[in-house]
Amino acid sequence: MVDDALRRRLVREPGDVAACTAVLRRLSASRPLYDWFRRLAALTIQVDGDVLRKAMEATRVVSGPELSRFANTVSVTHRLVVPFVVAAMLANRRIDYAKVAATPCAYGSMRNSFERGMATLSDRLVPASAREIFEIMVVKQHIRAVLLEAGHLALGNRVSENVSAFLREMRLAINGKDGPRGFTEQWTVAIGHMVLLAFLARGQQVPGLLDFAGVKVWEGPVANGYLWRRIQALVPDLEVVPRGAVFADNHSSRNLEWVEGRYVDVFEACGIIADRTGDERGAIMQRPAPDEPELRRFREAAGIGPGERIVTVHGRQAGYRPNEQHDLRNVDIESYVPALRMLVRRGYRVVRLGDSTMTPLPAIDGLVDYAVSPLKSEALDVLLPAAAAFHIGSSSGLSVVPLLFGVPCLFLNWHPFDLLPWGRSNWTVLKPIEAMADGAPVTDRQTYAAVGQMRARPLLNGFGYDARPLKASEIERAVSGYVDALEGETAVPPKSGPNIGRILVFDTDGRLRDLA
């Protein structure tokens, strides 16, 4: 039921997105729910997954022609409306996906946004121009996003295969078999994206490992100039080209990579490439020498002796890139403090990485809060984790930088589950997910594999679960256990089986255990 306070908010400001969203949460009747969703779609393209799911279910009472008219109120590339209509028809089984996917289709013959949106589901789609290829790619990705954000994981993953197959087919048709691959500037705007690009670029140097030879990157913003120069030195045939000069893939963590004749997620692809091209720990870049000038100056300024072991730490916070869609990836850095004190007692010097928006840490002997210090530089952002004895990371782009150098990593509060970091010496402790009804933690792989793919809290809550950050005591226990394992390691794990380490959760008794 919509209360008076909410009504007054909407009277005062009809365009209040939060109030409109609140109305949708309270409604249960399908027709009003659909009508209010149309209103919300006129105000924003950012709708949380729980509301998306409810609105998609509500379309069961809406006729096909009416849904078609709704889709035709906007361009086919609209981020929300067209993909919502197509996704709703898929989720409610109003169309036969297998039949549509198998039907040949000339994209240019489609007459309107609705027909074009539906056509993108075909696995046998024929575009007539580069513009049509780009448009199809965008629409496919938007449909996938709506399905996954609404919790329709199987359908969303099926569309992921469709998207990836289309991108690969177009690239091979345009650039030729074993021709170069283009990467848009999205691959260089974030440091984590740059790490993935480095592995893919390195992998194409091995004949037959990937399906392209040669790398062309659109010019654009670069998140870290020092790392970019290291990547260019690693891959001499990498070429920077004007934006739009070549057909290029945009970056999406949902896109799959073609490796050794099969599709895998991009993290698994990096793990395979690390095995084929890296050293015994999977490093594709050489670790810096102890007397590297930037590191030497840092040690002197921070009061860290030449022989003292460094542990780097990074916990993702909302300040650098605010977006509630990613809040499950954020951590409370204060809960790490007891573990950091413990590391200092064990003889390590701790260096917290990050940026100036980070919450400052308390002053602790043996801890350098580099993130908020005047010592920060692009080079040190890379060199410090590269030189660390090990790294404590979270679900952040900066935390995969050490993997370029084969640095052992302990990932804490990791989310989502569908992208797991590679490296056999690494531990990944998942963010705890619990049933809202009784607080019971999810400790079995089958359940976690489903709910752990949900990247926004409202959707997770809609399915009766919630995620919480690891407690300080849990973090300290995990860090202590990892240090014991690492210090007791007598040999580097052999390159056999999947290139991934232990995946861990805390059980009902507070014990750290492998995800069963």
C-alpha positions in Angstrom: 0.0 0.0 0.0 1.2 3.5 -0.9 1.2 5.7 2.3 0.3 9.4 2.5 3.9 10.5 2.9 4.9 8.9 -0.3 1.9 10.4 -2.1 2.9 13.9 -0.9 6.5 13.4 -2.1 5.1 12.6 -5.6 2.8 15.5 -5.6 5.6 17.9 -4.7 8.0 16.3 -7.2 6.4 14.0 -9.8 9.9 13.2 -11.1 11.2 11.8 -7.8 12.9 8.6 -8.9 13.3 7.2 -5.4 9.6 7.8 -4.6 8.5 6.2 -7.9 10.7 3.2 -7.1 9.2 3.0 -3.6 5.7 2.9 -5.1 6.7 0.0 -7.3 8.1 -1.9 -4.3 4.7 -1.6 -2.5 2.5 -2.5 -5.4 1.4 -6.1 -6.0 -1.3 -5.8 -8.7 0.2 -6.4 -12.1 -1.4 -3.6 -14.2 -0.7 -0.7 -11.9 2.8 -2.1 -11.4 3.5 -2.1 -15.1 2.0 1.4 -15.5 4.2 2.8 -12.8 7.3 1.1 -14.3 6.6 2.9 -17.6 6.6 6.1 -15.6 9.9 5.2 -13.9 11.4 4.4 -17.3 10.7 7.9 -18.4 12.7 9.2 -15.5 15.8 7.0 -15.3 17.6 4.1 -17.0 19.0 2.9 -13.7 16.5 0.5 -12.1 17.4 -2.0 -9.4 17.1 -5.7 -10.1 14.2 -6.4 -7.6 12.0 -3.7 -9.3 13.0 -5.0 -12.7 12.0 -8.5 -11.8 8.6 -7.4 -10.4 7.9 -5.3 -13.5 8.9 -8.1 -15.8 6.5 -10.5 -14.1 3.7 -7.8 -14.3 3.9 -7.8 -18.1 2.1 -11.1 -18.1 -1.1 -9.2 -18.1 0.0 -6.8 -20.9 -0.7 -7.7 -24.5 2.1 -8.3 -27.0 1.0 -5.3 -29.2 1.0 -3.0 -26.1 4.5 -4.1 -25.2 5.6 -3.6 -28.8 4.2 0.0 -28.7 6.1 0.6 -25.4 9.4 -0.5 -27.1 8.7 1.7 -30.1 8.6 4.9 -27.9 12.4 4.9 -27.9 15.4 4.2 -30.0 16.5 0.5 -30.1 19.7 1.4 -28.2 17.8 2.8 -25.2 19.5 1.3 -22.1 16.2 0.2 -20.5 13.0 0.1 -22.4 13.7 -2.1 -25.4 15.8 -4.6 -23.5 13.2 -4.7 -20.7 10.5 -5.6 -23.2 12.6 -8.3 -24.9 13.8 -9.7 -21.6 10.3 -9.8 -20.2 9.0 -11.8 -23.2 11.9 -14.2 -22.8 11.5 -14.6 -19.0 7.7 -15.1 -19.3 8.1 -17.6 -22.1 6.0 -15.6 -24.5 8.6 -16.4 -27.2 10.5 -19.5 -28.1 14.1 -18.5 -27.6 15.5 -21.6 -29.3 13.3 -21.0 -32.4 14.2 -17.3 -32.6 17.9 -18.0 -32.1 17.8 -20.5 -35.0 16.0 -18.2 -37.4 18.1 -16.3 -40.0 17.4 -12.6 -39.9 18.5 -9.6 -41.9 18.8 -6.8 -39.3 18.3 -4.0 -41.8 14.8 -5.3 -42.8 13.5 -4.8 -39.3 11.0 -1.9 -39.3 11.1 -0.6 -35.7 12.8 -0.7 -32.3 10.7 -3.7 -31.2 11.5 -5.8 -34.2 15.2 -4.9 -34.1 15.4 -5.7 -30.4 13.8 -9.1 -31.0 16.0 -9.8 -34.0 19.1 -9.5 -31.8 18.3 -12.8 -30.2 19.0 -14.6 -33.4 22.3 -16.5 -33.6 22.0 -16.1 -37.4 21.7 -12.4 -37.6 23.1 -10.7 -40.7 24.1 -7.0 -40.3 24.6 -4.8 -43.4 27.0 -2.2 -42.1 29.5 -1.4 -39.3 26.8 0.8 -37.8 24.4 -2.1 -37.6 27.1 -4.3 -36.0 27.7 -1.8 -33.3 24.0 -1.3 -32.7 23.4 -5.0 -32.5 26.3 -5.4 -30.1 24.9 -2.7 -27.8 21.3 -4.1 -27.8 22.4 -7.6 -27.1 24.5 -6.4 -24.1 21.6 -4.4 -22.8 19.2 -7.4 -22.9 21.8 -9.5 -21.1 22.2 -6.9 -18.5 18.5 -6.6 -17.8 18.1 -10.4 -17.5 21.0 -10.8 -15.1 20.1 -7.7 -13.1 16.6 -9.1 -12.6 18.0 -12.5 -11.5 17.2 -14.5 -14.6 20.6 -16.0 -14.6 20.2 -18.9 -16.9 18.7 -16.8 -19.6 21.2 -14.0 -19.0 24.1 -16.5 -19.4 22.6 -17.9 -22.6 22.5 -14.3 -24.0 26.1 -13.9 -22.9 27.1 -16.8 -25.2 25.0 -15.1 -27.9 26.8 -11.8 -27.4 30.3 -13.3 -27.3 29.6 -15.5 -30.4 28.4 -12.5 -32.3 31.4 -10.4 -31.4 33.8 -13.1 -32.4 31.9 -13.9 -35.7 32.0 -10.2 -36.7 35.7 -9.8 -35.7 36.7 -12.8 -37.8 34.6 -11.7 -40.7 36.0 -8.2 -40.7 39.6 -8.8 -39.6 40.1 -12.3 -40.9 40.9 -15.6 -39.2 44.0 -15.0 -37.0 43.8 -11.3 -37.8 44.2 -8.6 -35.2 41.7 -7.8 -32.5 40.5 -4.3 -31.7 39.9 -3.1 -28.2 38.0 0.1 -27.4 39.2 2.7 -25.0 37.1 1.1 -22.3 39.9 -1.4 -21.9 42.3 1.3 -20.6 40.1 3.6 -18.5 40.4 1.4 -15.4 43.5 -0.3 -14.0 41.7 -3.6 -13.6 40.7 -3.6 -17.3 44.3 -2.9 -18.2 45.4 -6.0 -16.4 42.9 -8.1 -18.4 44.1 -6.5 -21.6 47.7 -7.2 -20.8 46.9 -11.0 -20.3 44.9 -11.2 -23.5 47.6 -9.3 -25.5 50.2 -11.6 -24.1 48.2 -14.7 -24.9 47.8 -13.8 -28.6 51.6 -14.1 -28.9 51.2 -17.9 -28.5 50.0 -19.5 -31.8 46.6 -21.3 -31.4 46.0 -20.2 -27.8 43.5 -17.4 -28.7 41.8 -16.7 -32.0 43.6 -13.5 -33.0 47.1 -12.2 -33.7 47.8 -8.6 -33.2 46.3 -6.0 -30.9 44.9 -2.6 -31.8 43.7 -0.4 -29.0 41.6 2.7 -29.6 43.3 5.8 -28.2 41.7 7.3 -25.2 42.1 7.9 -21.4 44.6 5.6 -19.7 44.1 4.8 -16.0 47.8 4.3 -15.2 50.5 5.6 -17.6 53.3 3.6 -15.9 51.4 0.3 -16.3 50.5 1.2 -19.9 54.1 1.6 -20.8 54.9 -1.8 -19.2 52.2 -3.4 -21.3 53.5 -1.8 -24.5 57.0 -3.1 -23.7 55.5 -6.6 -23.0 53.6 -6.7 -26.3 55.7 -4.9 -28.9 53.1 -5.5 -31.6 50.4 -3.6 -29.6 49.3 -0.7 -31.7 47.3 2.4 -30.6 44.9 3.5 -33.3 42.4 6.4 -33.7 39.0 5.8 -32.1 36.9 3.9 -34.6 39.8 3.0 -36.9 39.2 -0.7 -36.5 36.3 -2.9 -35.4 36.8 -3.3 -31.6 35.3 -5.1 -28.7 34.1 -2.9 -25.8 34.9 -4.1 -22.3 32.4 -6.0 -20.3 33.1 -8.4 -17.4 30.2 -10.5 -18.8 31.8 -11.1 -22.2 33.3 -14.5 -22.7 36.7 -15.2 -24.3 37.5 -17.9 -26.9 40.5 -19.8 -25.5 41.7 -23.1 -27.0 38.5 -23.7 -28.8 35.9 -22.9 -26.1 34.3 -20.0 -24.3 35.4 -19.1 -20.8 35.0 -16.1 -18.6 37.8 -13.5 -18.9 39.3 -14.4 -15.5 39.6 -18.0 -16.4 41.1 -16.9 -19.7 43.7 -15.0 -17.8 44.5 -18.0 -15.7 45.0 -20.2 -18.8 47.2 -17.5 -20.4 49.2 -17.2 -17.1 49.8 -21.0 -17.3 50.9 -21.0 -20.9 53.0 -17.8 -21.0 54.0 -17.0 -17.4 56.7 -18.2 -15.0 56.1 -20.9 -12.3 53.8 -18.5 -10.5 52.0 -17.3 -13.6 53.8 -13.9 -13.8 53.8 -12.3 -17.2 55.8 -9.3 -16.0 59.1 -9.4 -14.1 59.0 -8.3 -10.5 60.9 -5.1 -9.7 64.5 -5.4 -8.4 64.9 -4.4 -4.7 67.1 -1.4 -5.8 64.5 -0.1 -8.3 64.8 3.7 -7.8 61.1 4.4 -7.2 60.9 1.7 -4.6 64.1 2.6 -2.9 62.9 6.2 -2.5 59.6 5.0 -1.2 61.3 2.8 1.4 63.5 5.6 2.5 60.6 8.1 2.9 58.4 5.5 4.6 61.1 4.3 7.0 61.1 0.7 5.6 64.4 -1.1 5.6 65.8 -2.8 2.4 65.3 -6.3 3.8 61.9 -5.8 5.4 58.9 -7.6 3.9 56.0 -5.6 2.6 52.4 -6.7 2.5 50.1 -4.5 0.4 46.4 -4.1 1.2 43.5 -2.7 -0.8 39.9 -2.7 0.2 37.5 -1.3 -2.3 35.4 1.7 -1.1 32.7 3.7 -2.7 34.6 7.0 -3.0 36.6 6.3 -6.1 33.7 5.2 -8.3 30.4 5.7 -6.5 27.7 3.4 -7.8 25.2 1.5 -5.7 25.2 -1.3 -8.3 28.7 -2.1 -7.0 28.2 -1.7 -3.2 28.5 -5.4 -2.6 32.1 -5.1 -3.7 32.9 -2.5 -1.1 34.5 -3.2 2.3 34.8 -1.6 5.7 38.6 -1.0 6.0 38.3 -0.5 9.7 37.5 -4.1 10.2 40.9 -5.0 8.7 42.9 -3.1 11.4 43.3 -6.0 13.9 44.7 -8.2 11.1 47.0 -5.4 10.0 48.3 -5.1 13.6 48.8 -8.8 13.7 50.9 -8.7 10.4 53.1 -6.0 12.0 53.7 -8.2 15.0 54.7 -11.0 12.7 57.4 -8.9 11.1 55.7 -7.4 8.0 55.4 -3.8 7.0 51.9 -3.1 5.7 51.2 -0.6 2.9 47.6 0.3 2.2 47.0 1.1 -1.5 44.1 3.1 -2.9 43.3 6.8 -3.6 42.7 10.0 -1.7 39.0 9.3 -1.2 39.8 6.4 1.1 39.0 6.5 4.8 42.3 7.2 6.6 43.6 4.4 8.8 44.7 5.0 12.4 48.4 5.6 13.0 50.1 2.3 13.6 53.8 1.6 13.8 54.7 -0.5 10.8 51.7 0.6 8.7 52.0 3.1 5.8 48.7 4.6 4.7 50.1 5.2 1.2 46.6 5.7 -0.3 46.2 9.1 1.4 49.9 10.1 1.5 52.0 12.5 -0.6 54.1 9.6 -1.7 51.5 8.4 -4.2 52.6 8.0 -7.9 51.4 6.0 -10.9 54.6 4.0 -10.8 54.3 3.1 -7.1 50.6 2.1 -7.6 52.0 -0.8 -9.7 55.5 -1.3 -8.2 54.4 -1.7 -4.5 52.0 -4.6 -5.1 54.5 -6.1 -7.6 57.3 -6.1 -4.9 55.1 -7.3 -2.0 55.6 -10.6 -0.2 51.9 -11.0 -0.7 48.8 -8.9 -1.3 45.5 -8.7 0.6 42.9 -7.6 -1.9 39.2 -7.2 -2.5 36.9 -7.2 -5.5 38.7 -4.3 -7.1 40.7 -3.7 -10.2 43.8 -2.6 -8.3 43.8 -6.0 -6.5 44.4 -7.9 -9.7 47.6 -5.9 -10.5 49.7 -8.2 -8.4 48.7 -11.2 -10.6 50.7 -9.6 -13.4 53.8 -10.3 -11.3 52.8 -13.7 -9.8 52.5 -12.2 -6.3 50.5 -14.5 -4.0 47.2 -12.9 -3.0 44.6 -13.3 -0.3 41.3 -11.9 -1.6 38.8 -11.0 1.2 35.1 -10.1 0.9 35.1 -11.3 -2.7 32.0 -10.7 -4.8 30.6 -11.7 -7.3 31.0 -15.4 -7.6 30.9 -15.6 -11.4 34.4 -14.0 -11.7 37.0 -15.7 -9.5 40.6 -14.6 -9.5 43.2 -16.9 -10.9 46.4 -18.2 -9.2 47.0 -21.5 -7.4 48.7 -20.0 -4.4 45.9 -17.6 -3.8 43.0 -17.8 -1.4 39.6 -16.2 -2.1 37.4 -15.7 0.9 33.9 -15.0 -0.3 31.7 -12.3 1.1 29.3 -14.0 3.5 25.7 -14.5 2.1 23.1 -15.4 4.6 19.4 -16.3 4.5 17.4 -13.4 5.8 14.9 -15.7 7.5 17.3 -17.3 10.0 20.7 -15.9 9.3 22.1 -19.2 8.1 25.2 -18.8 5.9 25.3 -20.1 2.4 28.2 -22.7 2.5 27.3 -25.0 -0.5 28.6 -24.3 -4.0 25.3 -24.8 -5.8 23.4 -22.2 -3.8 26.3 -19.7 -3.7 26.9 -20.1 -7.4 23.4 -18.7 -7.9 22.9 -16.0 -5.3 26.6 -15.1 -5.6 26.0 -13.9 -9.2 23.6 -11.3 -8.0 25.5 -8.0 -8.0 23.0 -5.7 -6.3 21.7 -5.9 -2.8 17.9 -5.2 -3.6 17.8 -8.2 -5.9 19.6 -10.4 -3.4 17.1 -9.3 -0.8 14.3 -10.1 -3.1 15.4 -13.7 -3.2 15.5 -13.8 0.6 19.3 -13.4 1.1 21.6 -10.7 2.2 25.4 -10.2 2.1 27.5 -8.9 5.0 31.1 -7.9 5.3 33.5 -10.2 7.0 33.9 -9.5 10.7 37.2 -8.2 12.1 37.7 -11.5 13.8 37.1 -13.5 10.6 39.5 -11.3 8.6 42.2 -11.8 11.3 41.6 -15.5 11.2 41.8 -15.6 7.4 45.0 -13.5 7.2 46.7 -15.6 9.9 45.8 -18.8 8.2 47.0 -17.5 4.8 50.3 -16.3 6.3 50.8 -19.7 7.9 50.2 -21.5 4.6 52.4 -19.2 2.6 55.3 -19.3 5.1 55.0 -23.1 5.2 54.9 -23.4 1.4 57.9 -25.7 0.4 57.3 -25.5 -3.3 55.3 -23.5 -5.9 52.1 -25.4 -6.8 52.6 -27.3 -10.1 50.8 -26.2 -13.2 48.1 -28.9 -13.3 44.4 -28.6 -13.4 42.5 -25.3 -13.3 44.7 -22.3 -12.4 42.8 -21.3 -9.3 43.4 -21.4 -5.6 41.2 -22.2 -2.6 37.6 -20.7 -2.5 36.6 -20.3 1.1 33.6 -19.4 3.3 33.0 -19.1 7.0 30.5 -21.7 8.3 27.9 -21.6 11.0 30.6 -22.3 13.7 32.8 -19.5 12.4 35.3 -21.9 10.8 37.0 -21.1 7.5 36.3 -23.9 5.1 36.5 -24.6 1.4 33.2 -24.0 -0.4 31.8 -27.5 -0.8 
